Amino acid sequence: MLEMSESENIHTNSNIITQEFIALEDFNATGAEQLSFTAGDTLLVHEQVCTDWWWAERSGCFGYVPSAFLHRGVEDVEDAWQDEEYFSTYGTLLHLEMLSDRPRTETYRQVIVSNSAALRGKVVMDLGCGTGIISLFCGRLAQPAAVYAVEASSVAEHTEKLVKLNRCEDVVTVFRSRAEDLMLPSKVDVLVSEWMGNCLLFEFMVESVLRVRDRWLKDGGMMWPSSASLSLVPCQAHADYSQKMEFWENLYGLDFSCLQPVAQEEFFSKPKFSHQLDPDDCLSTPCNVISLDMHTLSVSDLEKLSGEFRFTIERSGTLHGFTAWFSTFFHSLDEGGSSLELNTGPHAESTHWKQTLFMLDGPIGVEEGDCVGGAITLQRNPIWRRHMSITIEWRIKRRNDPTFCEEKTKRFPMWR
């Protein structure tokens, strides 16, 4: 990294128009003439020296930066939230999949039933209500003073009909509004929402929940879910590896193995959604790597969340990657009451989220007693706000070795 000097003058041409770019992810310089930056930083690009490397400035410092890590300024993005696409998706009967998810839906019903007495006379908001099933649970199974069912997509038209069909119109009022534009008759005692996505945060509906919490939840009010956690486990994935990699070794009696690197990049560079992990493929006991308190979590916290892990291998096998899932917890309105949990992991009843698989570039043999340590980072995309990347760093210590081997890193972009 260079301060403003003769070096800067070498790369700056008065005929070149300086352009502003936003960093999509962190970059750590590996040479003296490179410039380090973090996701979200603004950089001034003075010269696009070649396709891969540009000469740029950040806070008075100059250096080469990788062009792939940059994007034109936010003002050039028409819809950073991609709201039209997002809400149109949830305006369809995609809700069938969610309503058919019995563990998900039954957990929310049980939350209402177990708190029915405490909900008497309370004002409840169901944010992102969809077809309004949680609002209807409140209206039919408890005696709240009012339920505000908030939905931004076109499915709200059907929600109003469902409220009348189930004779809840005296209690449940449907508001078709984006969370940020919401206007309500009063603040609420309870804010309930089903905002979770793959790896807990994907699509970032949680930001809308937090902004509504700060504006419309009464002091001392309850959030449902009240807290959440992301779990991780080292795992085997023989079927996925065989299907995507070993497939090329003998194809109709021919050797197509030169395509294996292409397949690796194509299939293993992105996470696999809707993965169903066999509990027998867990190589260790899972651990929580990130925990969220929905009463204290801030919007700024969502930009980057990190956690560490240390697994002791409990059965010898092949480490193909890591699998992640989430759990949410619903605290009781009664002091001392028990919490309810919605667990989307492989040891619980299957949900529509299933699990998310992150494949390493190649399999690693591990033995009982080995240790796998490292960290996971969820980095929100600074341009496309519903997207994120997940970076996993890991290292292995063999049971008879005193130290860990060299750390390895892999980044997985998560796009809709």
Phi, psi and chi 1 to 4 in degrees:
 res  aa     phi    psi   chi1   chi2   chi3   chi4
   1 MET       -  132.1  179.2  175.6   68.8      -
   2 LEU  -115.1  138.9  -55.3  177.6      -      -
   3 GLU   -76.1  167.5  -61.4  -68.4  -20.0      -
   4 MET   -59.8  122.5 -172.3 -180.0  -68.0      -
   5 SER  -163.1 -163.1   64.0      -      -      -
   6 GLU   -60.1  -34.3  -79.5 -174.0   27.6      -
   7 SER   -59.8  -38.5  -62.6      -      -      -
   8 GLU   -65.6  -39.7 -175.7  -90.6  -33.8      -
   9 ASN   -65.9  -31.3  -67.0  -34.0      -      -
  10 ILE   -61.4  -37.9  -68.9  173.1      -      -
  11 HIS   -98.2   -2.2  -64.9  -85.0      -      -
  12 THR  -107.1  125.8  -58.0      -      -      -
  13 ASN  -118.5  128.8 -175.6  -43.5      -      -
  14 SER   -62.5  -17.9   58.2      -      -      -
  15 ASN   -86.6   -8.0  -65.1  -36.0      -      -
  16 ILE   -92.9  131.1  -64.0  175.3      -      -
  17 ILE   -82.8  123.4  -60.8  174.8      -      -
  18 THR   -72.4  133.8  -60.7      -      -      -
  19 GLN  -122.5  146.4  -66.1 -179.9  -54.3      -
  20 GLU   -95.0  131.9 -172.9  174.3  -79.6      -
  21 PHE  -129.6  157.8  -74.6   78.0      -      -
  22 ILE  -110.3  136.5  -57.9  -63.8      -      -
  23 ALA   -75.6  127.5      -      -      -      -
  24 LEU   -81.8  -25.8  -68.9  174.4      -      -
  25 GLU  -158.1  171.6   56.1 -175.6  -79.8      -
  26 ASP   -67.6  147.5  -63.0   -8.3      -      -
  27 PHE  -139.4  125.4  172.3   71.9      -      -
  28 ASN  -105.1  119.6  -65.3  -43.1      -      -
  29 ALA   -60.6  139.2      -      -      -      -
  30 THR  -112.0    1.4   57.2      -      -      -
  31 GLY  -144.1  163.4      -      -      -      -
  32 ALA   -64.9  -26.7      -      -      -      -
  33 GLU   -96.5    4.1  -73.0 -156.8  -13.7      -
  34 GLN   -93.3  157.7  -66.8  179.1    4.8      -
  35 LEU  -116.6  121.7 -179.0   64.6      -      -
  36 SER   -80.3  150.3  -64.0      -      -      -
  37 PHE  -159.8  168.1   51.8   82.1      -      -
  38 THR  -120.2  158.3   58.2      -      -      -
  39 ALA   -54.9  132.9      -      -      -      -
  40 GLY    96.6  -14.3      -      -      -      -
  41 ASP   -64.4  148.5  -77.6   -8.8      -      -
  42 THR   -96.3  128.0  -60.9      -      -      -
  43 LEU  -122.5  143.5  -72.9   84.3      -      -
  44 LEU   -99.8  116.5  -63.6  177.1      -      -
  45 VAL   -91.7  116.4  173.6      -      -      -
  46 HIS   -90.5  -29.5  -68.0  -79.9      -      -
  47 GLU  -154.7  129.4 -176.9  176.3   -3.5      -
  48 GLN   -89.1   83.3  -62.2 -178.4   12.6      -
  49 VAL   -58.4  -45.0 -179.7      -      -      -
  50 CYS  -149.9 -176.3   63.8      -      -      -
  51 THR   -60.6  -40.5  -58.2      -      -      -
  52 ASP   -94.2  -26.5  -63.3  -33.0      -      -
  53 TRP  -128.4  132.2  -68.3   93.6      -      -
  54 TRP  -121.5  156.1  -64.3  -12.6      -      -
  55 TRP   -97.2  119.9 -175.6 -104.8      -      -
  56 ALA  -136.7  168.6      -      -      -      -
  57 GLU  -128.2  139.3  172.9 -171.4   -2.0      -
  58 ARG  -142.2  119.3 -178.5 -178.1   62.5   80.6
  59 SER    52.7   42.9  -57.7      -      -      -
  60 GLY    82.8   -1.8      -      -      -      -
  61 CYS  -105.6  145.4  -63.0      -      -      -
  62 PHE  -121.3  152.2  -68.3   77.5      -      -
  63 GLY   174.6  172.1      -      -      -      -
  64 TYR   -78.4  141.5  -70.8  105.7      -      -
  65 VAL  -133.5  148.6  -62.0      -      -      -
  66 PRO   -75.2  124.7   25.7  -31.4      -      -
  67 SER   -62.4  -29.4   60.0      -      -      -
  68 ALA   -66.7  -16.5      -      -      -      -
  69 PHE   -89.5   -0.2  -76.5   53.3      -      -
  70 LEU  -117.9  156.1  -55.6 -177.9      -      -
  71 HIS  -141.9  147.1 -169.4  -77.0      -      -
  72 ARG   -56.1  158.7  -73.7  -63.8  -59.3  -87.2
  73 GLY   -53.4  158.6      -      -      -      -
  74 VAL   -58.4  -30.6  176.1      -      -      -
  75 GLU   -63.6  -17.1   65.4  -86.0    7.3      -
  76 ASP   -87.6   -3.6  -63.2  -47.9      -      -
  77 VAL   -96.1  119.5  178.2      -      -      -
  78 GLU   -65.6  -40.9  -69.2 -174.6    6.2      -
  79 ASP  -147.6   87.2 -179.3    9.2      -      -
  80 ALA   -61.1  -25.3      -      -      -      -
  81 TRP   -92.1  -13.2  -82.8   87.2      -      -
  82 GLN    52.2   44.3  -62.5  172.3  -61.9      -
  83 ASP   -61.2  -40.9  -82.0  -13.6      -      -
  84 GLU   -59.9  -45.6 -176.8  176.4  -11.9      -
  85 GLU   -66.4  -43.1  177.4 -173.9   -6.5      -
  86 TYR   -62.2  -51.7  176.6   73.5      -      -
  87 PHE   -72.0  -30.6  -70.6  125.2      -      -
  88 SER   -66.8  -32.9   65.7      -      -      -
  89 THR   -62.5  -45.1  -61.3      -      -      -
  90 TYR   -83.1   -0.5  -73.5   94.8      -      -
  91 GLY   -86.3   -1.7      -      -      -      -
  92 THR   -97.9  179.0   68.8      -      -      -
  93 LEU   -85.4   31.9  -74.4 -173.9      -      -
  94 LEU   -53.7  -23.3  166.5   72.3      -      -
  95 HIS   -59.9  -21.5  -66.5  -84.1      -      -
  96 LEU   -56.6  -42.8  173.0   64.2      -      -
  97 GLU   -62.8  -42.1 -179.8 -177.4   24.2      -
  98 MET   -71.6  -41.2  -66.5 -178.3  -75.8      -
  99 LEU   -67.8  -29.7  -67.1  171.7      -      -
 100 SER   -77.0  -12.4  -59.4      -      -      -
 101 ASP   -77.4   93.8 -176.8  -19.6      -      -
 102 ARG   -63.9  -45.4 -175.4  169.6  179.5   80.7
 103 PRO   -58.3  -41.7  -25.6   35.2      -      -
 104 ARG   -62.4  -55.4  161.5 -156.3  178.9  -93.6
 105 THR   -69.0  -39.5  -51.5      -      -      -
 106 GLU   -67.2  -33.3 -176.9   62.5   22.7      -
 107 THR   -62.6  -45.6  -62.8      -      -      -
 108 TYR   -64.4  -37.3  -82.9   89.4      -      -
 109 ARG   -64.0  -42.5 -167.7 -176.0   76.0   85.2
 110 GLN   -65.2  -34.0  -74.3  -62.3  -34.6      -
 111 VAL   -61.1  -43.8  169.4      -      -      -
 112 ILE   -67.7  -44.4  -56.6  -54.8      -      -
 113 VAL   -62.3  -46.9  169.5      -      -      -
 114 SER   -70.2  -17.2   62.9      -      -      -
 115 ASN  -113.9   16.7  -72.8  -84.7      -      -
 116 SER   -59.8  -40.8   57.6      -      -      -
 117 ALA   -66.2  -42.8      -      -      -      -
 118 ALA   -70.9  -20.5      -      -      -      -
 119 LEU   -81.5  -10.4  -77.1  169.6      -      -
 120 ARG   -56.2  124.5 -174.1 -171.3  -57.9  -90.0
 121 GLY    78.9    0.9      -      -      -      -
 122 LYS   -88.1  159.1  -63.2  -71.4 -164.8  -60.4
 123 VAL  -104.1  125.9  178.5      -      -      -
 124 VAL  -118.3  138.1  179.8      -      -      -
 125 MET  -113.2  132.0 -174.1 -159.5  -51.2      -
 126 ASP  -109.6   99.6  176.8    7.7      -      -
 127 LEU   -89.4  128.6 -178.6   62.0      -      -
 128 GLY    69.8   48.5      -      -      -      -
 129 CYS   -70.8  -16.8   67.6      -      -      -
 130 GLY    60.7 -127.1      -      -      -      -
 131 THR   -73.9   -6.6   55.9      -      -      -
 132 GLY    88.2   18.9      -      -      -      -
 133 ILE   -64.6  -36.6 -169.4  166.2      -      -
 134 ILE   -68.5  -39.1  -62.1  173.6      -      -
 135 SER   -61.9  -39.9  -62.7      -      -      -
 136 LEU   -68.8  -36.6  -65.0  173.9      -      -
 137 PHE   -57.7  -44.9  -74.5  156.6      -      -
 138 CYS   -62.7  -46.1  -72.4      -      -      -
 139 GLY   -65.9  -34.5      -      -      -      -
 140 ARG   -93.4  -30.1  -67.2  -71.1  -66.4  -88.5
 141 LEU  -106.2  -10.0  -56.3  175.2      -      -
 142 ALA  -133.8 -177.7      -      -      -      -
 143 GLN  -128.0   62.9  -66.6 -178.7  -32.8      -
 144 PRO   -72.7  160.4   29.1  -35.5      -      -
 145 ALA   -70.2  -36.8      -      -      -      -
 146 ALA  -161.8  151.6      -      -      -      -
 147 VAL  -127.1  122.8  177.5      -      -      -
 148 TYR   -99.7  109.7  -56.9  146.5      -      -
 149 ALA   -95.9  111.2      -      -      -      -
 150 VAL  -109.2  125.2 -179.7      -      -      -
 151 GLU  -146.4  129.2  175.3   58.4   40.0      -
 152 ALA   -89.1  -23.8      -      -      -      -
 153 SER   -83.7  172.4   79.5      -      -      -
 154 SER   -68.8  -11.6   59.0      -      -      -
 155 VAL   -64.4  -15.7   80.1      -      -      -
 156 ALA   -57.5  -30.3      -      -      -      -
 157 GLU   -62.0  -39.1  -60.5  171.1   10.1      -
 158 HIS   -75.0  -32.1  -57.1  -69.6      -      -
 159 THR   -61.2  -41.4  -51.4      -      -      -
 160 GLU   -60.8  -40.2  -68.8 -179.9  -27.0      -
 161 LYS   -66.4  -39.5  -63.3  175.4 -175.8  176.5
 162 LEU   -67.0  -36.5  -69.8  167.4      -      -
 163 VAL   -61.6  -44.6  168.6      -      -      -
 164 LYS   -69.0  -41.3  -67.7  178.6 -179.5  177.9
 165 LEU   -60.1  -33.3 -174.1   63.4      -      -
 166 ASN   -98.2   14.0  -73.2  -83.8      -      -
 167 ARG    55.4   45.4  -58.8 -175.7  -61.5  -80.9
 168 CYS  -116.4   10.7  -69.8      -      -      -
 169 GLU   -65.4  -19.7   63.3  -90.8   29.2      -
 170 ASP   -75.0  -17.4  -68.6  -19.8      -      -
 171 VAL  -115.1  -41.6  178.2      -      -      -
 172 VAL   -97.9  125.8  179.3      -      -      -
 173 THR  -117.5  129.6  -55.7      -      -      -
 174 VAL   -93.6  129.3  178.2      -      -      -
 175 PHE  -115.3  114.8  -66.2   82.2      -      -
 176 ARG   -89.1  101.7 -176.3  173.3  179.5 -178.6
 177 SER  -162.2  146.5  170.7      -      -      -
 178 ARG   -68.5  149.7  -65.9  174.8   69.6 -106.4
 179 ALA   -57.0  -39.1      -      -      -      -
 180 GLU   -71.4  -20.6  -66.2   73.6   14.3      -
 181 ASP  -103.2    6.6  -57.6  -32.3      -      -
 182 LEU   -65.5  134.6 -174.4   59.8      -      -
 183 MET  -126.8  122.2  -65.8  -60.1  -63.2      -
 184 LEU  -120.8  160.0  -63.6  175.7      -      -
 185 PRO   -67.1  -27.2  -19.6   31.9      -      -
 186 SER  -161.3  170.1   66.3      -      -      -
 187 LYS   -74.3  167.4  -71.3 -165.9  172.1 -174.3
 188 VAL  -120.0  155.5  -58.0      -      -      -
 189 ASP   -85.9  -30.5  -59.9  -73.2      -      -
 190 VAL  -135.4  130.6  178.3      -      -      -
 191 LEU  -115.2  113.1  171.3   53.6      -      -
 192 VAL  -115.5  140.6   58.0      -      -      -
 193 SER  -158.3  149.9 -179.9      -      -      -
 194 GLU  -111.7   86.6 -165.8  -88.9   78.7      -
 195 TRP  -103.7   -4.0   50.7  -96.9      -      -
 196 MET   -73.7  145.6  -58.7   79.4   72.6      -
 197 GLY  -127.5 -174.1      -      -      -      -
 198 ASN   -55.2  139.9  -67.6  103.4      -      -
 199 CYS    53.6   33.2  -77.8      -      -      -
 200 LEU    76.2  -50.1 -172.8   59.5      -      -
 201 LEU  -101.0  -15.4  -66.2 -179.9      -      -
 202 PHE   -52.4  135.7 -169.5   48.9      -      -
 203 GLU    83.6  -17.1  -66.6 -172.5  -34.3      -
 204 PHE    56.0   36.6  -75.1   92.4      -      -
 205 MET   -61.5  -22.0 -178.4 -174.7  168.2      -
 206 VAL   -58.7  -30.2   64.4      -      -      -
 207 GLU   -62.0  -43.3  175.8  173.9  -25.6      -
 208 SER   -60.9  -38.9  -62.5      -      -      -
 209 VAL   -61.9  -44.0  174.7      -      -      -
 210 LEU   -67.0  -38.7  -61.8 -178.1      -      -
 211 ARG   -68.4  -38.2  -66.2 -165.9 -177.6  -79.3
 212 VAL   -68.1  -40.2  167.0      -      -      -
 213 ARG   -54.2  -48.6  176.1 -158.8   65.9 -173.2
 214 ASP   -66.1  -26.8  -66.3  -18.1      -      -
 215 ARG   -96.3  -36.5 -175.9  178.9  179.0 -170.2
 216 TRP  -117.9  -11.0  -67.3  106.9      -      -
 217 LEU   -86.0  130.9 -174.5   64.5      -      -
 218 LYS   -63.4  154.8  -66.1  178.8 -178.6  177.7
 219 ASP   -58.2  129.9  -69.8  -17.7      -      -
 220 GLY    81.2    5.8      -      -      -      -
 221 GLY   -70.8  169.0      -      -      -      -
 222 MET  -105.7  139.0  176.4   60.8   72.7      -
 223 MET  -105.8  132.7  -63.7  -76.3  -70.0      -
 224 TRP  -126.2  117.1  -76.0  -24.0      -      -
 225 PRO   -64.2  153.6  -18.0   30.2      -      -
 226 SER   -90.3  -29.7  -46.8      -      -      -
 227 SER  -154.0  166.8   60.4      -      -      -
 228 ALA  -152.9  157.0      -      -      -      -
 229 SER  -144.2  150.2   62.8      -      -      -
 230 LEU  -107.6  127.9 -177.8   69.3      -      -
 231 SER  -108.9  154.5  -63.0      -      -      -
 232 LEU  -141.9  149.5 -166.6   71.6      -      -
 233 VAL  -149.7  140.4   71.2      -      -      -
 234 PRO   -73.1  142.4   26.6  -31.9      -      -
 235 CYS  -147.7  165.3   66.5      -      -      -
 236 GLN   -95.0  153.9  -60.0 -174.2  128.6      -
 237 ALA  -151.7   61.0      -      -      -      -
 238 HIS   -59.1  -43.3  -71.4  -68.8      -      -
 239 ALA   -63.6  -44.0      -      -      -      -
 240 ASP   -65.5  -42.4  -73.1  -89.6      -      -
 241 TYR   -66.1  -43.4 -172.8   80.3      -      -
 242 SER   -63.9  -44.7  176.1      -      -      -
 243 GLN   -64.6  -37.1 -178.5 -175.5   33.3      -
 244 LYS   -95.4  -24.9  -60.6  -61.3 -167.0  -62.0
 245 MET  -117.8  -54.1  -64.0  -63.5  -69.4      -
 246 GLU   -67.1  -22.0  -65.8  174.8   -6.5      -
 247 PHE   -50.5  -35.7  168.3   83.1      -      -
 248 TRP   -81.0   -9.0  -54.0   98.7      -      -
 249 GLU   -76.5  -30.5  -65.7  173.7    0.6      -
 250 ASN  -147.3   89.8 -175.3   -2.9      -      -
 251 LEU  -108.2  104.5 -168.6   61.5      -      -
 252 TYR    54.2   39.0  -57.2  102.8      -      -
 253 GLY    80.4    7.5      -      -      -      -
 254 LEU  -115.3  154.3  -59.8  172.8      -      -
 255 ASP   -96.6  108.6 -175.1   -6.4      -      -
 256 PHE  -108.8   20.5  -86.3   54.8      -      -
 257 SER   -62.3  -20.1   59.4      -      -      -
 258 CYS   -66.6  -14.0   65.5      -      -      -
 259 LEU   -88.3   -3.6  -66.7 -177.4      -      -
 260 GLN   -61.1  -43.0  -76.4 -177.6  -37.5      -
 261 PRO   -60.7  -35.5  -23.5   34.7      -      -
 262 VAL   -66.9  -43.6 -179.3      -      -      -
 263 ALA   -63.4  -40.0      -      -      -      -
 264 GLN   -59.5  -45.8  174.9 -175.8  -62.3      -
 265 GLU   -66.4  -40.5  174.8   64.5   24.2      -
 266 GLU   -69.9  -44.4  173.8   69.8   20.4      -
 267 PHE   -98.3  -28.3  -62.2  118.5      -      -
 268 PHE  -105.2   -1.5  -64.7  165.2      -      -
 269 SER   -80.7  -17.2   62.8      -      -      -
 270 LYS  -117.7  153.1  -58.3  178.3  -72.4  -67.1
 271 PRO   -69.3  154.4   24.1  -31.7      -      -
 272 LYS   -99.2  111.0  179.3 -172.6  175.8 -174.6
 273 PHE   -76.2  164.0  -61.9  132.1      -      -
 274 SER    53.7   37.0  -61.6      -      -      -
 275 HIS   -83.0  139.1  178.6   65.6      -      -
 276 GLN  -111.4  101.2  -70.1 -171.8  -73.0      -
 277 LEU   -79.5  124.9  177.5   63.3      -      -
 278 ASP   -72.1  125.4 -173.7  -30.2      -      -
 279 PRO   -51.9  -29.4  -27.4   35.4      -      -
 280 ASP   -69.3  -14.6  -70.7  -20.5      -      -
 281 ASP   -90.0   -2.1  -76.7  -27.8      -      -
 282 CYS   -73.4  126.2  -65.5      -      -      -
 283 LEU   -90.6   -6.9  -65.4  171.0      -      -
 284 SER  -155.7  174.6  175.9      -      -      -
 285 THR   -73.9  130.4  -59.8      -      -      -
 286 PRO   -62.1  160.4  -17.7   30.5      -      -
 287 CYS  -139.6  153.5   75.9      -      -      -
 288 ASN   -80.0  127.6  -67.9  -18.8      -      -
 289 VAL  -106.7  -22.1  -71.5      -      -      -
 290 ILE  -142.5  134.2  -68.9  174.0      -      -
 291 SER  -127.6  140.1  -64.0      -      -      -
 292 LEU  -123.3  132.1  -52.6  178.4      -      -
 293 ASP  -101.5  111.6 -177.0  -26.6      -      -
 294 MET   -71.5  -11.1  -66.7  -55.8  -63.6      -
 295 HIS   -86.9  -23.3  -71.0   90.0      -      -
 296 THR  -118.0  -13.6   60.2      -      -      -
 297 LEU   -59.6  136.6 -177.7   68.7      -      -
 298 SER  -109.7  160.5   67.6      -      -      -
 299 VAL   -60.6  -39.7  171.6      -      -      -
 300 SER   -64.1  -27.0   61.2      -      -      -
 301 ASP   -63.3  -24.3  -67.7  -26.0      -      -
 302 LEU   -72.4  -17.2  -58.5  175.2      -      -
 303 GLU   -63.5  -36.5  -64.9  -58.4  -40.2      -
 304 LYS  -155.1  120.4 -170.7  173.7 -174.6  178.2
 305 LEU  -125.1  132.5  -67.6  165.1      -      -
 306 SER  -132.6  153.9  -61.0      -      -      -
 307 GLY  -153.9  155.4      -      -      -      -
 308 GLU  -108.0  159.1  -63.1 -177.8  -12.1      -
 309 PHE  -143.1  155.9   55.3   80.6      -      -
 310 ARG  -150.1  108.1 -172.6 -177.1  177.7   98.9
 311 PHE  -108.3  138.5  -61.7  106.6      -      -
 312 THR  -101.5  120.9  -61.4      -      -      -
 313 ILE   -65.5  126.1  -60.8  -60.3      -      -
 314 GLU  -101.4  -13.1  -63.0  172.2   -2.5      -
 315 ARG  -150.2  136.0   54.5 -168.5  -65.5  -97.2
 316 SER   -64.6  144.6  -60.9      -      -      -
 317 GLY   177.3 -152.8      -      -      -      -
 318 THR  -119.6  121.8  -56.1      -      -      -
 319 LEU   -82.8  106.2  175.0   61.6      -      -
 320 HIS   -95.6  -22.7  -73.8  106.6      -      -
 321 GLY   170.6 -155.4      -      -      -      -
 322 PHE  -130.8  146.5  -62.9   87.6      -      -
 323 THR  -119.5  138.0  -63.5      -      -      -
 324 ALA  -122.0  152.0      -      -      -      -
 325 TRP  -158.1  176.9   62.6   87.9      -      -
 326 PHE  -131.2  161.9   65.6   84.3      -      -
 327 SER  -130.4  145.7  -63.5      -      -      -
 328 THR  -123.6  152.4   55.1      -      -      -
 329 PHE  -129.3  137.6  -56.5   88.4      -      -
 330 PHE  -118.0  109.1  -58.0   78.8      -      -
 331 HIS   -76.8  152.4  -61.8  170.4      -      -
 332 SER   -77.5  146.2  173.2      -      -      -
 333 LEU   -71.9  -22.0  -72.6  172.9      -      -
 334 ASP   -87.5  130.7  -67.3  -38.8      -      -
 335 GLU   -60.5  128.4 -172.3  173.5  -11.6      -
 336 GLY    86.9   -4.1      -      -      -      -
 337 GLY   -71.9  159.4      -      -      -      -
 338 SER   -82.6  152.3   58.6      -      -      -
 339 SER   -90.6  156.1  -64.5      -      -      -
 340 LEU  -110.5  150.3  -68.7  174.0      -      -
 341 GLU  -125.1  139.0  177.0 -176.1   -0.6      -
 342 LEU  -111.3  111.8  170.2   60.1      -      -
 343 ASN  -111.2  125.4 -173.2  -45.6      -      -
 344 THR  -104.0   17.9   64.9      -      -      -
 345 GLY   -82.7  176.5      -      -      -      -
 346 PRO   -71.6  -16.8   26.6  -35.3      -      -
 347 HIS   -91.9   -2.0  -61.9   89.2      -      -
 348 ALA  -110.7  170.0      -      -      -      -
 349 GLU   -60.4  137.8 -171.8  177.3   -7.6      -
 350 SER   -64.0  139.2 -178.7      -      -      -
 351 THR  -115.9  173.4   68.7      -      -      -
 352 HIS   -70.3  -17.3   77.6  -80.7      -      -
 353 TRP   -75.5  -31.6  -70.3  -76.7      -      -
 354 LYS    51.4 -136.3  -59.2 -177.3  177.5   67.8
 355 GLN  -130.2  173.5  -65.3   89.5   46.3      -
 356 THR  -121.1  125.9  -56.5      -      -      -
 357 LEU  -103.5  131.8  172.6   64.1      -      -
 358 PHE  -115.3  108.0  -59.0   90.0      -      -
 359 MET   -88.0  135.1  -69.9  -74.3  -77.9      -
 360 LEU   -73.6  168.2  -53.6 -176.3      -      -
 361 ASP   -69.6  -26.3  -71.3  -24.2      -      -
 362 GLY  -152.7  153.3      -      -      -      -
 363 PRO   -70.5  149.9   25.7  -32.8      -      -
 364 ILE  -129.5  123.6  -57.2  171.0      -      -
 365 GLY   -73.0  134.6      -      -      -      -
 366 VAL  -131.3  152.6  -70.6      -      -      -
 367 GLU  -118.0  154.8  -59.6  -71.1  -24.5      -
 368 GLU   -54.6  130.3 -178.5 -180.0   -9.3      -
 369 GLY    99.1  -16.8      -      -      -      -
 370 ASP   -64.6  159.5  -70.2  -10.6      -      -
 371 CYS  -122.7  134.2 -175.9      -      -      -
 372 VAL  -116.5  115.5  179.9      -      -      -
 373 GLY  -120.7  160.5      -      -      -      -
 374 GLY   163.3 -155.1      -      -      -      -
 375 ALA  -150.2  156.3      -      -      -      -
 376 ILE  -128.1  138.6 -177.5  171.3      -      -
 377 THR  -130.0  127.6  -60.5      -      -      -
 378 LEU  -101.3  113.2  -79.0   63.6      -      -
 379 GLN  -112.1  117.0  176.8   79.5   59.3      -
 380 ARG   -70.7  140.3 -168.8  174.2 -172.9 -176.7
 381 ASN   -70.6  124.6 -169.1  -63.3      -      -
 382 PRO   -73.1  -11.8   25.5  -33.4      -      -
 383 ILE  -104.7  -60.1  -60.4  -65.7      -      -
 384 TRP   -93.8  101.1  -53.3  107.5      -      -
 385 ARG   -75.1  -12.0  -56.3  -58.8  -77.3  158.5
 386 ARG   -91.7   -4.2  -64.4 -162.3 -173.9  -81.9
 387 HIS  -104.9  166.1  -57.4  159.2      -      -
 388 MET  -158.0  172.3   64.7  178.9  177.3      -
 389 SER  -124.9  150.8   64.8      -      -      -
 390 ILE  -120.7  125.9  -68.3 -175.0      -      -
 391 THR  -112.4  128.3  -58.9      -      -      -
 392 ILE  -116.0  125.4  -61.2  178.2      -      -
 393 GLU  -109.6  135.3  -54.9  167.0   17.8      -
 394 TRP  -147.1  156.0   74.6   94.6      -      -
 395 ARG  -149.8  154.7   55.0 -165.9 -175.8  -80.7
 396 ILE  -121.4  136.8  -63.2  175.8      -      -
 397 LYS  -117.7  116.0 -174.7  175.1   77.4   67.3
 398 ARG   -68.6  150.2  -57.6  -60.3  179.3  178.3
 399 ARG   -59.5  -25.6   58.5 -178.0  175.3 -178.9
 400 ASN  -101.5    1.3  -64.7  -37.7      -      -
 401 ASP   -97.5  144.6  -69.5  -16.8      -      -
 402 PRO   -80.3  -20.6   27.4  -33.8      -      -
 403 THR  -130.0  163.7   59.3      -      -      -
 404 PHE   -78.5  153.8  -77.6   90.2      -      -
 405 CYS   -77.5  178.2   66.8      -      -      -
 406 GLU   -60.3  137.5 -178.8 -178.7   -2.8      -
 407 GLU   -71.9  141.5 -175.7  174.4   84.1      -
 408 LYS  -120.8  155.4  -64.0 -175.0  177.9 -178.5
 409 THR  -136.1  141.3  -58.8      -      -      -
 410 LYS  -142.8  135.1 -172.4  167.8 -177.9 -179.9
 411 ARG  -109.1  136.1  174.9 -177.2  170.8  -86.9
 412 PHE  -122.4  112.9  -60.5   84.3      -      -
 413 PRO   -74.4  140.7   26.9  -32.4      -      -
 414 MET  -118.1  105.8  -66.9 -173.5   69.0      -
 415 TRP  -120.3  150.7  -66.7   79.1      -      -
 416 ARG   -75.4      -  -81.2 -167.2  -64.9  114.1
